[in-house]
């Protein structure tokens, strides 16, 4: 499409045809150009096995097409209908405790159950045959938020097959899992099961491989539908919406190569400034998965989750959040959902049309944003400027997401978010990168708690540092190899020589710990021995008094505790300045995202504060169509500028 996508999930099966007519008028008023249809419509499309009711969907697609709105047509396989669950109880998911879950929610399926895979492929093929050449069709949306987990016998059989492909024989598996520990050595494949509930601590290598297996199995299920849709409607892009969370057994780096367009759902879990920080985090991560281009498939139009409460977004926040995604590479902004449901489990999930209806403040902002978005389309091809990268690895998250670690407070996501938050506070453009990728384009690379490091990743990080880039490694990095086995000889095993240190012991902290530069750490400390590095800061007091806490060896820095803000920000500022990267110097809560295309530079200025700010940025204001040498941005406001940079 020549314009940015704007719209959201449309669920006409929940409403009468009279409401459909109103929807068309409101969509035109709001500037909607893309509607995601059919995500949870399996029971409406196929109320009984093999009996299809397409009349309603025919009408809806024709209505949308007649009103100039393209369709992102979904396969409804994330929510099988009740008749399927009754006919195939073995396709219902089983928990790690051995409890088979019943129908009554979404995601009640086992991805390894043959009956489910056959039925999912069948409904996808039926939709492809009927709508593959419909003039409204803009893209296919396969499934919804892949991530369901099951531990049943179907899964056990598929897991064994996956392990046989990976390891070849039991001897290799026993070595990789170190099954000599606790007498777990396997002598037949039938002895190997998913990591179901057990007496005490599970084997960490087994649980890690199970997460890897689930990611691959879910990807195979996606590929099956994708391939049949590609055959039936060649040239139509196919995607699925990536969902982010600790429960998701999906390695999005691997999945990103299998979709035509990376699409994400993003819902911050805080109503404070953290929501803006998390929005930037999610968008930067999506851009990395999408190699620059991606799409925000879902967000909330109004609601913000905040520790068990749902807060309404204040005026302007929906627009700023959406612009944060667009500024960071999203080819538009979509929502879940178009019209807030009047019933069902998510009846209080906000919609573009709220329960209050079109005569509401929230819908007026939806209309205003629909008028704004087309004015920004020219920036869509511009590259987001970033001189710093953070390494991100789902497998390190999985490897630290379980028992048996030195502290129950270890939190990989929190560590990565903390690193990103400091760069956001400093106004430094940030990318994410895979640990095995070529990092030479960046002036600074931060490695937060990269617990699991393959030999390939260790080589990539070492090669980057040897090339002269500034490197900041934080605690719990480089500890284990790809099989989750500890790298011996002292921590951080994979990076020990690179950092010029040797960590002998981990010392988790119940409270805080002070450093001699006035900084405060919490939750974690380490006994660090210098082996070529110098101490930038030392522990003060306690058993580690006088020992190194922050070190530097040439261009490689190491942080051995969990620094509190703003001390962490101060350290990150030291590192980026050492690389010649200058913080923005903007007031806290004001962010500027810069994108470049040829000799044009675009600045997205977002003011998340309650004060007006004046900035020395000039250029053409794409929203107002005016040119100025400097801009003033209202409290909670935004400006998008284009200037020439010959």
C-alpha positions in Angstrom: 0.0 0.0 0.0 1.3 3.5 -0.8 0.1 4.8 2.6 0.6 3.8 6.2 -1.8 1.1 7.5 -4.5 2.3 9.9 -7.2 0.2 11.4 -7.5 -2.8 13.6 -9.2 -6.1 14.4 -12.8 -6.1 13.1 -15.2 -8.7 14.5 -18.5 -8.2 12.6 -19.7 -11.7 13.7 -20.3 -10.1 17.1 -22.7 -7.5 15.7 -25.8 -7.2 13.5 -25.7 -6.0 9.9 -27.2 -2.7 11.0 -24.1 -2.1 13.1 -21.9 -3.1 10.0 -23.4 -0.2 8.1 -22.6 2.2 10.9 -19.1 0.7 11.1 -18.4 1.5 7.4 -19.4 5.2 7.9 -17.3 5.5 11.1 -14.3 3.8 9.4 -14.4 6.2 6.6 -14.6 9.1 9.1 -11.6 7.7 11.0 -9.5 7.2 7.9 -9.3 3.4 8.4 -7.7 1.6 5.4 -7.0 -1.9 6.8 -9.3 -4.2 8.8 -8.1 -7.5 10.3 -11.1 -9.9 9.9 -11.8 -13.4 11.1 -9.2 -13.9 13.9 -11.6 -15.7 16.2 -14.4 -16.7 13.8 -14.0 -20.4 13.3 -17.3 -21.4 15.0 -19.1 -18.7 12.9 -17.5 -19.9 9.7 -17.8 -23.7 10.4 -20.6 -24.2 13.0 -20.5 -27.9 12.3 -17.8 -30.2 10.9 -17.7 -29.5 7.1 -20.7 -27.2 7.1 -19.6 -23.6 6.2 -21.4 -20.4 6.5 -19.7 -17.8 4.4 -22.5 -15.4 3.5 -21.8 -13.1 6.4 -18.1 -12.9 5.6 -18.9 -12.4 1.9 -21.0 -9.4 2.8 -18.4 -7.9 5.1 -15.6 -8.2 2.7 -17.7 -6.7 -0.1 -18.8 -3.9 2.3 -15.2 -3.1 3.2 -14.1 -3.2 -0.4 -16.9 -0.9 -1.4 -15.8 1.6 1.2 -12.2 1.6 0.1 -10.9 -0.5 3.0 -8.5 -3.4 2.5 -8.6 -6.6 4.4 -6.0 -8.5 6.5 -7.9 -11.8 6.4 -7.1 -14.2 9.3 -7.2 -17.9 9.6 -9.1 -18.6 12.9 -7.0 -21.5 14.1 -6.0 -20.0 17.5 -9.5 -20.8 18.8 -11.0 -24.1 17.6 -14.8 -24.3 18.0 -16.5 -26.4 20.7 -17.5 -29.2 18.3 -13.9 -29.8 17.4 -12.8 -30.1 21.1 -15.7 -32.5 21.8 -14.8 -34.7 18.7 -11.1 -34.7 19.5 -10.5 -34.5 23.2 -6.9 -35.6 22.6 -6.3 -32.3 20.9 -7.0 -30.3 24.0 -3.9 -29.1 25.8 -2.4 -30.8 28.8 -0.5 -28.9 31.5 2.8 -29.9 33.0 0.9 -31.3 35.9 -1.0 -33.7 33.6 -4.3 -31.9 33.7 -6.2 -31.8 30.4 -7.8 -28.4 29.9 -11.3 -28.1 28.7 -12.9 -25.8 26.1 -14.1 -22.5 27.3 -11.4 -20.0 26.4 -9.1 -19.4 23.4 -6.0 -21.4 22.6 -7.6 -24.7 23.6 -5.5 -26.8 21.3 -2.4 -28.9 21.2 -0.2 -27.9 18.2 1.1 -31.5 17.9 -2.3 -33.2 17.7 -2.8 -34.6 14.2 -6.5 -33.8 14.3 -5.8 -30.2 15.1 -3.2 -29.7 12.4 -5.4 -31.3 9.8 -8.4 -29.2 10.8 -6.3 -26.0 10.9 -4.9 -26.7 7.5 -8.4 -27.5 6.2 -10.0 -24.2 7.3 -7.0 -22.3 6.0 -7.3 -24.0 2.6 -11.0 -23.4 2.5 -10.5 -19.6 3.1 -7.7 -19.5 0.6 -9.9 -21.1 -2.1 -12.8 -18.8 -1.5 -11.1 -15.4 -0.9 -7.6 -15.8 -2.4 -8.6 -13.5 -5.3 -11.0 -11.2 -3.5 -10.2 -7.6 -4.5 -10.3 -6.4 -0.8 -7.5 -8.9 0.2 -4.3 -7.0 1.2 -2.6 -9.7 3.3 -3.1 -13.0 5.2 -3.0 -13.1 9.0 -2.2 -16.7 10.0 -3.5 -17.8 13.4 -3.1 -15.3 16.3 -0.3 -14.9 18.8 1.4 -18.3 18.5 2.6 -19.5 21.9 0.4 -22.2 23.3 2.2 -25.0 25.3 1.1 -28.6 25.8 2.8 -31.6 27.5 0.6 -34.4 26.2 1.6 -37.7 24.6 1.3 -36.2 21.1 3.9 -33.6 22.2 6.1 -36.2 23.8 6.3 -38.1 20.5 7.0 -35.0 18.5 9.6 -33.9 21.0 11.5 -37.2 20.7 11.5 -36.9 16.9 12.9 -33.3 17.2 15.6 -34.5 19.6 16.5 -37.4 17.3 17.0 -35.0 14.4 19.1 -32.6 16.6 21.3 -35.1 18.4 21.2 -38.2 16.2 21.6 -40.7 19.0 21.1 -41.0 22.7 24.7 -40.8 23.5 24.9 -37.3 22.1 21.7 -36.3 24.0 23.0 -37.7 27.3 26.2 -35.7 26.8 24.4 -32.5 26.0 21.9 -32.8 28.9 24.6 -34.1 31.3 22.2 -36.9 32.3 24.9 -38.5 34.5 23.7 -36.0 37.1 21.0 -37.5 39.3 21.1 -40.8 37.4 19.1 -39.5 34.4 20.9 -41.4 31.7 18.6 -42.5 28.9 18.9 -45.9 27.3 15.8 -45.7 25.0 14.0 -42.9 23.3 10.7 -43.9 24.9 12.2 -42.8 28.3 12.4 -39.2 27.2 9.5 -37.0 28.0 8.6 -33.3 27.9 9.6 -31.5 31.2 6.4 -32.5 33.0 6.0 -31.8 36.7 8.5 -33.7 38.6 9.6 -34.3 42.3 12.2 -31.5 42.5 14.3 -29.5 40.0 14.0 -30.4 36.3 17.0 -30.8 34.0 17.8 -27.3 32.7 19.1 -28.5 29.4 15.9 -30.6 28.9 13.6 -27.6 29.6 15.7 -25.4 27.3 15.5 -27.9 24.4 11.7 -28.2 25.0 11.3 -24.4 24.5 13.4 -24.7 21.4 11.3 -27.6 20.2 8.0 -25.7 20.8 9.2 -22.7 18.8 10.1 -25.0 15.9 6.8 -27.0 16.1 4.7 -23.9 16.2 6.7 -22.6 13.3 6.0 -25.8 11.3 2.3 -25.2 12.0 2.5 -21.7 10.7 4.5 -22.8 7.6 1.8 -25.4 6.7 -0.9 -22.7 6.5 1.4 -20.1 4.9 2.4 -22.5 2.1 -1.2 -23.4 1.2 -2.2 -19.7 1.2 0.8 -18.8 -0.9 -0.2 -21.4 -3.4 -3.8 -20.2 -3.6 -3.1 -16.5 -3.6 0.4 -15.9 -5.0 1.7 -12.4 -4.4 -0.4 -11.7 -1.3 1.9 -11.1 1.7 1.5 -13.5 4.7 2.2 -12.7 8.3 1.3 -13.6 11.9 1.3 -11.4 14.9 4.2 -11.9 17.3 3.3 -11.6 20.9 5.8 -10.8 23.6 6.0 -12.4 27.0 7.8 -14.9 29.2 5.2 -17.5 28.5 5.9 -17.4 24.7 8.0 -20.3 23.5 8.8 -18.6 20.2 12.2 -17.5 19.0 11.2 -14.4 16.9 14.7 -14.1 15.3 14.1 -17.4 13.5 10.4 -16.7 12.8 11.1 -13.3 11.2 12.7 -15.0 8.1 9.5 -17.0 7.5 6.9 -14.1 7.3 6.6 -11.6 4.5 6.1 -8.8 7.1 7.0 -8.9 10.8 3.9 -7.8 12.8 3.8 -7.4 16.6 1.2 -6.9 19.3 2.3 -4.5 22.1 0.7 -3.8 25.4 2.7 -2.0 28.1 2.1 -3.1 31.7 2.5 0.3 33.3 0.5 3.6 33.2 3.5 5.8 34.1 6.5 6.9 32.0 7.4 3.2 31.9 4.7 2.8 29.3 6.6 5.1 26.9 9.9 3.3 27.7 8.3 -0.1 27.0 6.7 1.2 23.8 10.2 2.3 22.6 11.6 -1.1 23.7 9.0 -3.1 21.9 9.3 -1.1 18.7 13.1 -1.2 18.6 12.9 -5.0 19.1 10.3 -5.4 16.3 12.5 -3.3 14.0 15.4 -5.7 14.6 13.2 -8.7 13.9 11.8 -7.0 10.7 15.2 -5.8 9.5 13.9 -2.3 9.5 10.3 -2.7 8.3 7.5 -4.0 10.4 3.9 -3.4 11.4 2.2 -2.7 14.8 -0.7 -5.2 14.4 -2.2 -4.7 17.9 -2.2 -2.1 20.6 -4.9 -0.7 23.0 -6.7 2.4 21.8 -7.4 3.6 25.3 -6.6 1.1 28.1 -3.2 0.8 29.9 -2.6 -2.1 32.3 -1.2 -0.9 35.6 -0.6 -3.6 38.2 -4.0 -5.2 38.1 -5.9 -2.0 37.0 -6.7 -0.7 33.6 -6.3 3.0 33.3 -7.7 5.1 30.4 -5.0 6.8 28.3 -5.1 10.5 28.9 -5.8 12.7 25.8 -2.9 12.6 23.3 -1.3 9.5 24.7 -2.7 7.1 22.2 -1.3 9.3 19.4 2.1 9.6 21.0 2.3 5.8 21.6 1.3 5.2 18.0 3.8 7.7 16.7 6.6 6.1 18.8 6.0 2.9 16.9 5.7 4.6 13.5 8.8 6.7 14.2 10.7 3.4 14.9 9.8 1.8 11.6 6.2 0.5 11.9 4.4 0.9 8.5 1.3 2.1 10.3 -0.7 1.6 13.5 -3.4 -1.0 14.1 -5.4 -1.7 17.2 -7.3 -4.5 19.0 -10.0 -3.8 18.3 -12.3 -1.7 16.1 -15.4 -1.8 18.3 -15.2 -2.6 22.0 -17.1 -5.9 22.6 -20.3 -5.8 24.7 -19.7 -9.3 26.1 -17.1 -12.0 26.4 -13.9 -12.3 28.4 -12.3 -9.1 27.0 -15.5 -7.0 27.2 -13.5 -4.2 28.9 -10.6 -4.3 26.4 -10.7 -0.9 24.8 -11.6 -0.4 21.1 -11.2 2.4 18.5 -15.0 2.8 19.0 -15.5 2.6 22.8 -18.6 1.5 24.7 -19.5 5.2 24.8 -19.7 5.2 21.0 -18.5 7.6 18.4 -19.7 10.6 20.4 -16.7 10.4 22.7 -13.3 12.0 23.3 -11.5 8.7 22.6 -13.1 8.3 19.1 -12.4 11.9 18.2 -8.7 11.2 18.9 -8.9 8.1 16.7 -10.3 10.4 13.9 -7.6 13.0 14.4 -4.9 10.4 14.2 -6.4 9.0 11.1 -6.0 12.5 9.5 -2.4 12.8 10.8 -1.0 9.5 9.7 -1.1 9.9 5.9 1.0 13.1 6.2 3.9 10.9 7.6 3.9 8.2 4.9 7.0 9.7 3.1 9.1 8.8 6.2 8.2 5.1 5.9 11.2 4.2 3.7 13.7 6.2 5.9 16.2 4.2 8.1 16.0 4.7 11.8 19.3 6.1 13.0 21.0 4.1 15.7 24.7 3.9 16.8 24.2 1.6 19.7 23.0 -2.0 19.8 21.7 -4.3 22.6 22.1 -8.0 22.2 18.8 -9.9 22.6 18.4 -13.6 22.8 15.2 -15.5 23.6 17.2 -18.6 24.5 19.0 -16.8 27.3 15.7 -15.7 28.6 14.4 -19.3 28.5 17.6 -20.6 30.2 17.2 -18.2 33.1 13.5 -18.6 33.4 13.4 -21.4 35.9 14.6 -22.8 39.3 18.1 -23.9 40.3 19.8 -20.5 39.7 21.8 -18.6 42.3 18.9 -16.2 42.9 15.1 -16.3 42.3 15.3 -12.6 41.4 17.3 -13.2 38.2 15.2 -11.6 35.4 16.6 -11.5 31.9 13.9 -9.3 30.6 14.4 -6.8 33.4 18.1 -6.7 32.6 17.6 -6.0 28.9 14.9 -3.4 29.6 17.2 -1.7 32.1 19.9 -1.3 29.5 17.4 0.0 27.0 15.9 2.4 29.5 19.2 4.1 30.1 19.7 4.7 26.4 16.1 6.0 26.1 16.8 8.4 29.0 19.9 9.6 27.3 18.2 10.1 24.0 20.5 7.6 22.2 19.0 5.8 19.2 19.2 2.0 19.8 18.9 -1.2 17.8 18.7 -4.7 19.0 20.9 -7.4 17.5 21.3 -11.1 17.6 24.4 -12.3 19.5 25.8 -14.1 16.4 25.3 -11.1 14.0 27.9 -8.8 12.5 28.1 -5.9 15.0 30.7 -3.8 13.2 28.2 -1.1 12.2 27.7 0.0 15.9 29.9 2.3 18.0 28.6 0.7 21.2 27.2 -2.8 22.0 25.6 -3.6 25.4 25.4 -7.3 26.5 22.9 -7.5 29.3 22.8 -10.9 31.2 23.5 -13.0 28.1 23.6 -16.1 30.2 23.6 -18.6 27.3 26.4 -18.0 24.8 27.3 -20.3 21.9 30.8 -20.5 20.5 29.6 -18.6 17.5 28.1 -15.8 19.6 31.3 -15.6 21.7 33.3 -15.2 18.6 31.0 -12.5 17.2 31.2 -10.4 20.5 35.0 -10.9 20.8 35.4 -9.9 17.1 33.4 -6.7 17.7 35.5 -5.7 20.7 38.7 -6.5 18.8 37.5 -4.1 16.1 37.5 -1.2 18.6 33.9 -0.8 19.4 32.9 0.1 23.0 31.5 -3.0 24.7 29.5 -3.1 28.0 28.9 -6.6 29.4 26.7 -7.0 32.5 26.6 -9.7 35.2 25.4 -13.3 34.3 26.7 -13.0 30.7 28.8 -15.7 29.1 28.0 -18.2 31.9 26.8 -21.3 30.0 27.3 -22.8 26.5 24.5 -23.6 24.0 23.6 -26.7 26.0 23.2 -24.7 29.2 26.3 -26.2 30.7 28.6 -24.0 32.7 31.8 -22.7 31.1 34.5 -23.6 33.6 37.5 -21.6 34.7 35.7 -18.7 36.2 32.9 -16.3 35.1 32.0 -14.8 32.7 33.4 -17.8 30.9 32.9 -16.8 27.3 34.1 -13.3 27.8 36.7 -13.7 30.6 39.8 -12.9 28.5 38.1 -10.2 26.6 37.1 -8.4 29.8 40.4 -8.9 31.6 38.7 -10.2 34.7 37.9 -13.5 36.5 34.8 -13.8 38.7 35.2 -16.4 41.3 31.8 -16.2 43.2 28.3 -14.9 42.8 27.0 -13.2 45.9 23.3 -12.4 45.6 22.3 -9.5 47.9 19.1 -9.3 49.9 19.1 -5.5 49.9 21.5 -2.9 48.5 25.2 -2.7 48.2 27.2 0.6 47.9 30.0 1.4 45.6 32.8 3.9 46.3 31.7 6.3 43.6 28.3 6.8 45.3 26.4 4.4 43.2 24.1 1.8 44.7 23.6 -1.7 43.5 20.9 -4.2 44.6 20.1 -7.8 44.4 23.4 -9.0 43.1 27.2 -8.8 43.6 30.3 -10.8 42.6 33.8 -11.4 43.7 35.8 -10.0 40.8 39.5 -10.6 40.3 41.4 -8.2 37.9 43.3 -10.0 35.2 44.5 -7.0 33.1 41.4 -4.8 33.6 41.2 -1.7 35.8 38.6 -1.0 38.5 36.3 1.9 37.5 34.4 1.5 40.8 34.8 -0.7 43.8 32.4 -2.2 46.4 32.3 -0.4 49.7 31.6 -2.2 52.9 30.7 -5.8 53.5 32.7 -8.9 52.5 33.5 -7.4 49.1 34.9 -4.1 50.5 37.5 -2.7 48.2 37.0 -5.3 45.5 36.2 -4.3 41.9 32.5 -3.7 41.0 32.8 -2.0 37.6 35.9 -2.7 35.4 37.3 -1.6 32.1 39.8 -3.4 29.9 40.7 -1.2 26.9 37.3 -0.7 25.3 35.5 -3.5 27.2 33.5 -2.7 30.3 32.0 -5.0 32.9 29.3 -4.4 35.4 29.1 -7.0 38.2 26.0 -5.7 40.1 22.5 -4.6 39.3 22.9 -0.8 39.4 20.0 1.4 40.3 19.0 4.3 38.1 20.4 6.9 37.7 23.8 5.3 38.5 23.3 2.9 35.7 22.5 5.8 33.3 25.7 7.5 34.4 27.8 4.4 33.5 26.1 4.0 30.1 26.7 7.6 29.4 30.4 7.1 30.1 30.5 4.2 27.7 28.7 5.9 24.9 30.8 9.1 25.3 33.9 7.0 25.1 32.7 5.9 21.7 32.0 9.4 20.5 28.2 9.1 20.8 26.6 12.2 22.3 23.4 12.0 24.5 20.6 14.2 23.2 20.6 16.5 26.2 16.8 16.8 26.0 14.6 17.2 29.0 13.7 14.0 30.7 10.5 12.6 29.0 11.1 14.3 25.7 12.3 11.9 22.9 13.5 12.5 19.4 13.7 9.6 16.9 15.7 10.4 13.8 15.3 8.7 10.5 17.3 9.3 7.3 16.6 8.6 3.6 19.0 10.1 1.1 19.5 13.8 1.8 16.3 14.0 3.9 16.2 13.6 7.7 13.0 13.1 9.7 12.7 14.0 13.3 9.8 12.6 15.4 9.6 14.7 18.5 7.4 13.3 21.3 6.8 15.3 24.5 5.7 13.1 27.3 5.9 15.8 29.9 3.4 18.4 31.2 5.6 21.3 30.1 6.0 23.0 26.8 9.5 22.5 25.3 11.4 24.6 22.8 13.9 22.8 20.6 16.5 24.1 18.1 15.3 21.8 15.4 14.3 23.2 12.0 12.6 22.0 8.8 9.2 21.4 7.4 6.5 20.4 9.9 4.9 17.5 8.0 1.7 17.9 10.1 1.1 21.7 9.7 2.9 22.2 6.4 5.0 25.1 7.8 8.7 25.7 7.8 10.5 26.9 10.9 14.1 27.2 12.3 13.0 25.9 15.7 9.9 24.3 17.2 7.9 24.4 20.4 6.1 21.3 21.4 3.1 21.5 23.6 2.7 19.4 26.8 1.9 15.9 25.7 2.3 17.0 22.1 4.4 15.9 19.0 6.0 17.4 16.0 7.4 15.6 12.9 10.0 17.5 10.9 11.8 17.0 7.6 15.0 18.8 6.8 17.7 18.5 4.1 21.0 17.1 5.2 23.3 17.5 2.2 
